[in-house]
Amino acid sequence: MQYINIIKIGRHEYDIQVGDKFLDNGACVQLLTQSKEKCEWGKKTSPVLSKKVWKQVLEFPSYKKYRYADSKDMYIYEIM
């Protein structure tokens, strides 16, 4: 895996790699492919990005944007 950047979400740092996916649902942006948060009973938590961190992610060299499940306002961003 190729590391692109390190972003900080809350108290945790995440190594953003090629293939990582973010979900933008119009209200918040979540990192779907990594989680360092505590989870219970098999539930996976997805860290929520601040606006400042999301702007850093959008400055990455290349990413692919596509609609999530034919939704009008939900998008997946995949780091290429």
C-alpha positions as CSV (number, residue, x, y, z in Angstrom):
1,M,0.0,0.0,0.0
2,Q,1.1,3.5,-0.8
3,Y,0.7,6.0,2.0
4,I,-0.5,9.4,0.8
5,N,-0.8,11.5,3.9
6,I,-1.5,11.3,7.7
7,I,-4.7,13.0,8.9
8,K,-5.7,13.5,12.5
9,I,-9.3,12.9,13.5
10,G,-10.0,13.4,17.2
11,R,-7.2,11.8,19.2
12,H,-6.3,9.4,16.5
13,E,-4.0,9.6,13.4
14,Y,-4.9,7.8,10.3
15,D,-2.5,6.8,7.4
16,I,-4.5,7.6,4.3
17,Q,-3.7,5.0,1.6
18,V,-4.6,4.3,-1.9
19,G,-8.0,2.6,-1.8
20,D,-9.4,4.3,1.3
21,K,-13.0,5.4,1.0
22,F,-14.9,8.4,2.4
23,L,-18.7,8.8,2.6
24,D,-20.2,12.3,2.2
25,N,-23.9,12.1,3.2
26,G,-24.5,15.9,3.0
27,A,-24.3,16.4,6.8
28,C,-20.9,14.9,7.6
29,V,-18.0,13.0,6.0
30,Q,-16.9,9.6,7.4
31,L,-13.7,7.6,6.8
32,L,-15.2,4.1,6.0
33,T,-12.1,1.9,5.6
34,Q,-10.3,2.6,8.9
35,S,-11.4,2.7,12.5
36,K,-9.4,3.1,15.7
37,E,-12.5,3.8,17.8
38,K,-13.9,1.4,20.4
39,C,-16.8,-0.7,19.1
40,E,-19.3,-2.9,20.8
41,W,-21.0,-6.1,19.6
42,G,-19.6,-6.1,16.2
43,K,-20.6,-2.6,15.3
44,K,-17.9,-0.7,13.3
45,T,-17.6,2.9,14.0
46,S,-16.5,5.3,11.3
47,P,-14.6,8.4,12.3
48,V,-16.2,11.7,11.3
49,L,-13.9,14.3,9.6
50,S,-14.0,18.0,10.4
51,K,-14.3,20.5,7.6
52,K,-10.6,21.4,7.9
53,V,-9.5,17.8,7.5
54,W,-12.0,17.2,4.6
55,K,-10.4,20.1,2.7
56,Q,-7.0,18.5,3.2
57,V,-8.4,15.2,1.8
58,L,-9.8,17.0,-1.3
59,E,-6.3,18.4,-2.0
60,F,-4.9,14.8,-2.5
61,P,-3.6,14.2,-6.0
62,S,-6.3,11.9,-7.3
63,Y,-9.6,10.6,-6.1
64,K,-12.7,9.1,-7.7
65,K,-16.2,10.4,-6.8
66,Y,-19.3,8.4,-7.4
67,R,-22.9,8.2,-6.0
68,Y,-23.7,5.9,-3.1
69,A,-26.5,3.5,-4.0
70,D,-28.2,5.8,-6.5
71,S,-28.7,8.4,-3.8
72,K,-29.2,12.1,-4.7
73,D,-26.8,13.6,-2.1
74,M,-24.6,10.7,-0.9
75,Y,-21.2,10.3,-2.5
76,I,-18.3,7.9,-2.0
77,Y,-14.8,9.4,-2.6
78,E,-12.1,6.7,-3.2
79,I,-8.4,7.7,-3.1
80,M,-6.6,6.5,-6.2
